[in-house]
């Protein structure tokens, strides 16, 4: 699978959440120059999760600090924050949204493209990291199964722990399966599945 | 012979949600302009150009754009809220003008094109919280308006209080302008907190102070309240009884006993009526115009870069005492003070710093460990609780 390039922004869709007319005009003009489509919404409007949104450009200053829209934003596309107020209380609220990128207001023609590229790259990395973490967690979850299979072979064949594990690893390689899958089979069958003759 | 005149932009909301403050500040700016124009100490005068953005945030940008392009002003005195200042900063930075900003604000800003004459957070909230910890309680109930000033003031309060081992008992927020305060007052009477920190503004604050006063009286309670924004004209609006007893932090009170202030208050009352009151923000607006006039005189020019250089570290004996601009961050050295509101819409000052304090807009010099140390040296925090409170275990 090839990664989508963060540099190609044409055709992507931005949701712009701000109230400031001048900021909206600047953001819209620059996004249109880049070939992106834009949906605008007021900060007080409830945000419905939209699959088609690739990035959210959010005016952090106009969002009420105690508001219900924040959870809806979290599940969505990467967030670029437009920042005017740099007080820690405001930034703390912003950190909860895990912004992928930010710009200091007023928005000018320079800077938005960089913010978009960083946001798209950040979003892609987050997806990849989430997949990687999922894989690692799956391994941790199956550690008990692997340990159970090792114990089974140690008892059945009077092997040391190291030898039992080596046997599982080598057999898994030969069977073109994972250690975790083979371990599950060993526990289910009460011993090593007898497929050795086919590959010998 | 008429003196040469320098155009001066004045941007105050005479209408809209905080029109009362806007009008007071504009009155003060015009008084300072008249004094400069009539004074032999200045060989120039100001021609004021007034704009009223009516409290509408984008209108501040339009007003300043117009002042700069049409009236050719280099210098603008004005703004009250942070939202309005944030509108003006891009245009004064782009066109290299100077905004002289009178109001205190929450900090975390430092533009080369703004002179911050109002207090920084180290001048207001920090001494107030220190006093609360040392003399009232380390536990506090917060009531505030739901906007940036409250969020940031409460954050600083929370950091200091928790590092001193105290607790924020509650943080209740009301939308700006909301006057339905009964649910908060009821909760306070039920829970009897040892202190209430009030960051409500305008009508919300007045309604809250009146309702809390009435309810406390009925319940036979005296609950100390603290504020870092209350001022004399507001005490008058709250009403004689309910306005009494609030511990307030500010760089200016009408009751400051120095010659400069007595003369200033006398001039103010002669001009605006004997029953009128000077607020911290109107005094600060006056100081803005005077700092500007003195910097222009010192620079021999109205040029922005020259005026900025001339303003830096140039000491002015203002009504609030000596004040000067810190060249590092364009904020002012001010003397923090604490006072208690008393009868007659006045404050009785009970503490002031020994000398003007360096502005610290990012609170980068705030030493939280010093608060923890102070409390551990003191008595058991429970012993500081007022006698009417039982410790419920």
Interface residues (C-beta under 8 A of the other chain):
Chain A: X20 X21 X22 X61 X64 X65 X66 X84 X85 X86 X87 X88 X89 X90 X92 X105 X106
Chain B: X58 X61 X82 X83 X86 X90 X106 X107 X108 X109 X146 X148 X151 X152 X154 X155 X173
